[in-house]
Each structure stands twice: as structure tokens, then as C-alpha cells.
Amino acid sequence: MRMNRLVTIVMACSLLITAGCAALPDTEFLTDRYVTQAARFESARGPLSVKQNAAIVAALKRGSGDLDMLDKQIALEQEIVGSPLVVGNKVTLLEDGPATYQAMFAAIRSARDHINIESYIIEDDEVGRQFADLLLERQAQGVQVNLIYDSVGALGTPRTYFDRLAQGGIAVLEFNPVNPLTVKNPWTLNHRDHRKLLVVDGRTAFIGGINISSVYSSGSAIGGSKGPVDPNTGWRDTDIQIDGPVVGEFQKLFMQTWETQQGKPLARMNYFPEVAPQGKDIVRAIGSTPDDPYSLIYLTLISAITNADKQVYIANAYFVPDPQLIKALIDAAARGVDVRLILPGFSDSAVVVHAGRAYYSELREGGG
């Protein structure tokens, strides 16, 4: 069995800023607490044998410079998050908004059973209306559409937008409503759903940083305008399309959100079909929620940086590191890891940009 890539897919709010998310953990204390065990893998048919697990790890090690670090990271990640490494997937990088929307629209048009969408922002603009029209069309053709949107993320979207979807048969759920007359628990108002997830027929999933909004409609071609930067230009972000058995793990995350938010019972569809292998990528889905005792995403991120032996590349729009992250990056650079950060020149949050820049000198001096 040949496996060419190990991919960890993160489902959460922004990696480095935690407003509305679980608290930042003491990473050293928690990672020392875990007793690592041998790596475990799953296929579409369930857990693999000890012999198959060992063969996959051996194949991964052949492409790794530090075998002990790879062993440790896989096992530690497994203990932290609890979700399995799933073999037999195809992962496709969608580098910007246009590429993402094109792939999403194609998948939605090809849906035969159901479409599940979870998004922080859904706007009533050109892109939002394209999604609405297509989803209503598929619902009318017998494909069940279920949609979760965040109450804060959609504050600027008129109620009529979601009413139209619901009137067309789409199951619509508002995450943690901010309306004091309908809020279930006032202490959870700061708990927001920053996920951007689309699952089609339980076989294809899209995740990443792209919401449903026209601000992502500009491309990312090299050699753009040389004129002054317009602060109203589009947002640059990236998504990933995943085809294969691991999509079931993302489906579980959607279902968990629907259940914890007390959504109405979903229509009975084939949400967890048996999915044949689609490629050679090994994927672990990591989901984090505001209800977690600490951020699983953050703990996994620090663990990955700590165990890196070749490269750490981070592109992030909201970079406000805490001392643990700074130390992990500087330590990685000190042991010869190629550490690179791509950060925004301007942002929708000037406070965050300036806060992040306060750490640039320390990181440069540390070799980052």
C-alpha cells in the first residue's frame, strides 16, 4: 500500500486568535500528560490491522527526515483529538475564491442525495444569491439541503434571505442567536461558529477559510495592479476539496453542531454512505468547538511545530501569537527548521495587524 501524503485538516476558528473559541491551553503540561500509543489508521471499512498500520507508518517514514518526530507527532495528535487517520482520500488545493466557488458549484450541481453547509458568513450579495438559487434548485429536485449559519457572522444579511431558503424546503439553523428574546444561553453569546464546511452526498467535503460572500471573488494571479492598495479589494483565502472516506468525519462535525444547537430533526437521507478509496492521501479531521475545555486546534498546532524537522509555513490573516507559539517558532528555527510566515499588509482588523507586528522583531531575531 503506497501513501504519498499525510494531511491534517483543521476545522475551527482562526488558528492564532481565539475570540469566541475555547481557551488557550498550557501546551507543555498537556502534551506531557498524554501517553502516546502506536498510530492507528482507518479505511472506508473500518480500523486497519496492526500489520497494515505498521506498513503505512513505514511508508511515511521513508519520506521523513526525523523518524522519531514523525512517530511522536502522529501518536500525540491521535491522543489529543481522538479522530482517526483515514486512508484512501484525494485532497485538492483550491487556491482562492474563484477556484473554490467553481468547484463548490460543480459539486452542488452533481449532488444526488444531500448537501450540508456550515458557514460563519453568508451574505446577500452576488455570490450569496448564486448559492441560494442553486441550493433552492437542488432542493426542488429532491436533494435535501441543510444549512447552518452563524448569527453574528450573518448580522448584515436580511432575514428575508434565510426565509426564502426555508420556504423552499431547505432546513435552516441559526447558530447561537444574538437576539435576547431567542437566545438559549446568554453566556454563550461569544461562542461563534467560524467553520466553513460544505459536505455533498457524504462523499465530498470543502473546508478552509472561504465564507459565502463576494469579497472572495477576486483571483490570486501573480502580477496584479501596481497602483495604490485599495482597502476595499477582495479577501485572499484558500480552501481544500476532499474526496474519500474521511468525509464521514466532517459529516459527524456538522451533525454534532446541528444536534447541540437543537436543530429540528433532519430529513432521513444517506448521510454516511460507504465511500470507496479516491486517492492516496491520509487525512485526519480535527474539529474544535467553543465548548471544548481548551483549543484542540491550538494544541495540535503547537505540537506540529514542536515536532517539525523540515518546514513550518504559516499563512494567517489574524496573527496575534502568545508566548507559547513564539517559543515554538523560535525553537524550530534554532534546530534548523525552515520557518516562514505570510501575513497581511492590510486587513479588516487594523488592531490585529498592529498587535501582530509587535512580535515581528522578536521572531526575526529568533530566526523566524
C-alpha positions in Angstrom: 0.0 0.0 0.0 1.5 3.3 -1.1 0.6 6.5 0.7 2.0 9.7 -0.7 0.8 12.4 1.8 -0.2 12.8 5.4 -2.7 15.6 5.7 -4.1 17.0 8.9 -7.2 19.1 8.2 -8.2 21.6 10.8 -11.8 22.7 11.4 -12.0 25.7 13.7 -12.0 29.4 14.1 -8.8 31.3 13.3 -5.7 29.3 14.3 -4.0 32.1 16.2 -6.7 34.3 17.6 -9.3 32.9 19.9 -12.2 35.3 20.4 -15.3 33.2 20.9 -13.3 29.9 20.9 -12.0 27.6 23.6 -9.3 28.9 25.9 -5.6 28.6 25.0 -4.1 25.6 26.9 -0.8 25.2 28.7 0.6 23.2 25.8 3.7 21.8 27.6 1.7 20.5 30.5 -1.0 18.9 28.3 1.3 17.3 25.8 3.4 15.8 28.6 0.2 14.4 30.1 -0.6 12.3 27.0 0.6 8.7 26.9 1.3 8.1 23.2 0.3 4.8 21.6 1.0 3.2 18.2 -0.6 5.1 15.3 -4.0 3.8 14.2 -5.5 4.2 10.7 -8.9 3.5 9.3 -10.2 2.8 5.8 -13.8 3.0 4.5 -14.4 -0.4 6.0 -13.1 0.5 9.5 -9.9 0.1 11.5 -6.8 -1.4 9.8 -4.8 -4.3 11.3 -1.7 -3.8 13.3 0.3 -5.0 10.3 -1.3 -2.6 7.9 -0.8 0.3 10.4 2.9 -0.5 10.6 3.2 -0.6 6.8 1.7 2.8 6.4 3.9 4.3 9.1 7.0 2.8 7.5 6.0 4.3 4.1 5.5 7.7 5.7 8.9 7.4 7.5 10.7 6.9 4.2 9.8 10.5 3.3 10.6 12.0 6.7 13.9 13.2 7.9 13.3 12.5 11.6 11.6 9.2 12.2 11.2 9.7 16.0 9.5 13.1 15.5 7.0 11.6 12.9 6.1 8.7 15.3 5.7 11.1 18.2 3.6 13.6 16.3 1.2 11.1 14.8 0.6 9.4 18.1 0.4 12.6 20.1 -2.1 14.1 17.7 -4.1 10.9 17.9 -4.4 11.2 21.7 -5.2 14.9 21.7 -8.1 14.9 19.2 -9.4 11.4 19.2 -10.3 11.4 15.5 -8.7 8.7 13.2 -6.3 9.0 10.4 -8.2 7.8 7.4 -6.6 6.4 4.2 -7.8 6.5 0.7 -8.6 10.1 0.1 -7.9 12.7 -2.6 -7.1 16.2 -1.4 -7.2 19.1 -3.9 -6.0 22.6 -3.1 -8.3 25.4 -4.2 -6.1 28.5 -4.0 -8.6 31.3 -4.0 -12.2 32.3 -4.1 -12.9 31.8 -7.8 -11.4 28.3 -7.8 -13.3 27.4 -4.6 -16.7 28.6 -5.8 -16.3 26.9 -9.2 -15.5 23.6 -7.5 -18.3 24.0 -5.0 -20.9 24.9 -7.6 -19.9 21.8 -9.7 -20.2 19.6 -6.6 -23.6 21.1 -5.7 -24.9 20.6 -9.2 -23.8 16.9 -9.1 -25.4 16.2 -5.7 -27.9 13.3 -5.7 -28.8 12.8 -2.0 -28.0 15.8 0.3 -26.0 19.0 0.7 -24.8 20.1 4.2 -23.4 23.7 4.6 -22.0 25.3 7.7 -20.7 28.8 7.3 -19.8 31.8 9.5 -20.7 34.4 7.0 -23.4 34.2 4.3 -24.1 37.4 2.6 -27.0 38.5 0.4 -24.7 39.6 -2.5 -24.0 38.3 -5.9 -22.2 35.1 -4.7 -24.7 34.6 -1.8 -27.6 34.8 -4.3 -25.9 32.4 -6.7 -25.6 29.9 -3.8 -29.2 30.5 -2.8 -30.6 30.0 -6.3 -28.5 26.8 -6.8 -29.4 25.3 -3.4 -33.1 26.0 -4.0 -32.9 24.4 -7.4 -31.3 21.3 -6.0 -33.8 21.1 -3.1 -36.7 21.3 -5.6 -35.1 18.4 -7.5 -35.2 16.2 -4.4 -31.7 16.8 -2.9 -32.1 17.6 0.8 -30.2 20.8 1.7 -29.3 21.6 5.4 -27.7 24.9 6.3 -26.1 26.3 9.5 -25.1 30.0 9.6 -23.7 32.0 12.5 -25.9 34.7 14.0 -23.1 37.2 14.3 -21.4 36.4 11.0 -24.7 37.0 9.2 -25.8 40.1 11.1 -25.7 42.1 7.9 -27.8 39.6 6.0 -31.5 40.3 5.8 -33.8 37.8 7.4 -35.7 37.5 4.1 -32.6 35.8 2.6 -32.9 32.8 5.0 -36.7 32.9 5.0 -36.6 32.3 1.2 -34.4 29.3 1.7 -36.6 27.9 4.4 -39.8 28.4 2.3 -38.1 26.5 -0.5 -37.7 23.4 1.8 -34.2 23.9 3.0 -33.5 23.2 6.6 -32.0 26.3 8.1 -30.4 26.6 11.6 -29.1 29.8 13.2 -26.0 29.2 15.4 -26.3 30.8 18.9 -28.8 33.6 18.0 -27.9 37.0 19.3 -31.5 38.1 19.7 -32.0 38.3 23.5 -35.6 37.1 23.0 -34.5 33.8 21.4 -31.0 33.2 22.8 -30.8 29.8 24.6 -28.0 30.8 27.0 -26.8 34.4 27.3 -23.4 33.3 28.5 -22.7 31.7 25.1 -23.2 34.8 23.0 -19.5 35.0 22.4 -19.4 31.4 21.2 -19.4 31.7 17.5 -19.3 29.1 14.6 -16.3 30.0 12.4 -16.4 26.9 10.4 -16.7 27.0 6.6 -17.8 23.5 5.6 -19.7 22.0 2.7 -20.4 18.3 2.5 -22.0 16.8 -0.6 -23.6 13.3 -0.6 -21.2 12.3 2.3 -18.5 11.8 -0.3 -17.0 15.2 -1.0 -16.1 18.0 1.5 -14.9 21.5 1.2 -13.2 23.3 4.1 -10.9 26.2 4.6 -11.2 30.0 5.1 -13.7 31.0 2.5 -17.2 32.1 3.5 -20.1 32.7 1.2 -19.5 36.3 0.1 -18.5 38.3 -3.0 -15.4 39.6 -1.1 -13.6 36.4 -2.1 -14.4 36.7 -5.8 -11.1 38.3 -6.8 -8.4 35.9 -8.0 -4.8 35.5 -6.9 -2.9 35.7 -10.2 0.7 36.9 -10.0 1.3 40.4 -11.4 -1.8 42.3 -10.3 -2.3 46.0 -10.2 0.7 48.2 -9.4 -1.4 51.1 -8.2 -2.2 52.1 -4.6 -3.7 49.4 -2.5 -7.5 49.7 -2.2 -8.7 48.6 1.3 -11.9 47.5 -0.3 -10.3 44.9 -2.6 -11.2 41.3 -2.2 -10.1 39.0 0.5 -7.4 36.4 -0.2 -8.2 32.9 1.2 -7.9 29.2 0.4 -10.0 26.1 0.6 -9.4 22.4 0.2 -11.6 19.8 -1.5 -11.5 16.3 -0.1 -13.0 13.2 -1.7 -12.9 9.9 0.1 -13.8 8.0 3.3 -12.7 10.8 5.7 -15.6 12.9 4.6 -17.7 10.9 7.1 -15.6 12.6 9.9 -16.5 16.0 8.6 -20.1 14.9 8.3 -20.0 14.0 12.0 -18.9 17.5 12.9 -21.8 19.0 11.0 -24.2 16.6 12.7 -22.8 17.4 16.1 -23.3 21.1 15.6 -26.9 20.6 14.4 -27.6 18.5 17.5 -26.0 20.7 20.1 -27.8 23.7 18.6 -31.1 21.8 18.9 -32.0 21.9 15.3 -35.2 20.2 14.1 -34.7 16.5 13.2 -33.0 16.3 9.8 -34.7 14.5 6.9 -33.7 10.9 6.6 -31.1 10.7 3.9 -28.0 8.6 3.3 -25.6 10.9 5.2 -23.0 8.2 5.8 -22.6 6.1 2.6 -19.8 3.6 2.1 -17.2 5.5 0.2 -14.6 3.8 -2.0 -11.0 5.0 -1.9 -10.5 8.0 -4.1 -6.7 8.6 -3.7 -3.6 8.0 -1.6 -3.9 10.9 0.9 -4.2 10.1 4.6 -6.3 12.6 6.4 -7.2 13.4 10.0 -10.2 15.8 10.6 -9.8 17.9 13.7 -12.8 19.8 14.9 -12.8 22.3 17.7 -15.8 24.0 19.4 -16.3 26.7 22.0 -17.5 24.0 24.4 -14.1 22.3 24.5 -12.1 22.8 27.8 -9.2 24.1 25.7 -8.5 24.6 22.0 -7.7 21.3 20.3 -6.7 23.2 17.3 -4.1 25.3 19.1 -2.7 22.3 21.0 -2.3 20.4 17.7 -0.7 23.3 16.0 1.9 23.8 18.7 2.6 20.0 18.8 3.1 20.0 15.0 5.5 23.0 15.1 7.4 21.4 18.1 7.8 18.1 16.2 8.6 19.6 12.8 12.1 18.8 11.3 12.0 20.4 7.9 9.4 23.2 7.3 6.9 25.3 9.1 5.0 27.5 6.7 2.1 29.6 8.2 -0.2 32.0 6.2 -2.7 33.7 8.5 -4.8 36.8 8.4 -5.1 37.3 12.2 -1.7 36.7 13.7 -1.6 37.5 17.4 0.8 34.9 18.9 1.0 34.1 22.6 4.4 33.3 24.2 4.0 29.5 23.6 3.6 30.0 19.9 6.5 32.4 19.7 8.7 30.0 21.6 7.7 27.0 19.4 8.5 29.0 16.2 11.9 30.3 17.5 12.9 26.8 18.8 12.0 25.3 15.5 14.2 27.8 13.6 17.0 27.2 16.1 17.1 23.5 15.3 17.3 24.2 11.5 13.6 24.1 10.5 12.7 26.4 7.6 10.2 28.7 9.3 8.2 31.2 7.2 5.2 33.4 7.9 3.0 35.1 5.3 1.0 37.8 7.0 -1.3 40.5 5.6 -0.1 44.0 4.7 -3.6 45.3 5.4 -6.7 43.7 7.0 -10.3 44.3 8.0 -8.9 44.5 11.6 -6.2 47.1 12.0 -5.9 46.4 15.7 -4.9 42.8 14.9 -2.4 43.8 12.3 -0.6 46.2 14.6 -0.8 43.8 17.5 0.9 41.1 15.4 3.6 43.4 14.1 4.7 44.0 17.7 6.2 40.5 17.6 8.0 40.7 14.3 11.3 41.8 15.7 11.4 39.1 18.3 10.6 36.5 15.7 13.3 37.8 13.2 15.9 37.8 15.9 15.0 34.2 16.7 15.4 33.2 13.1 11.7 33.1 12.1 
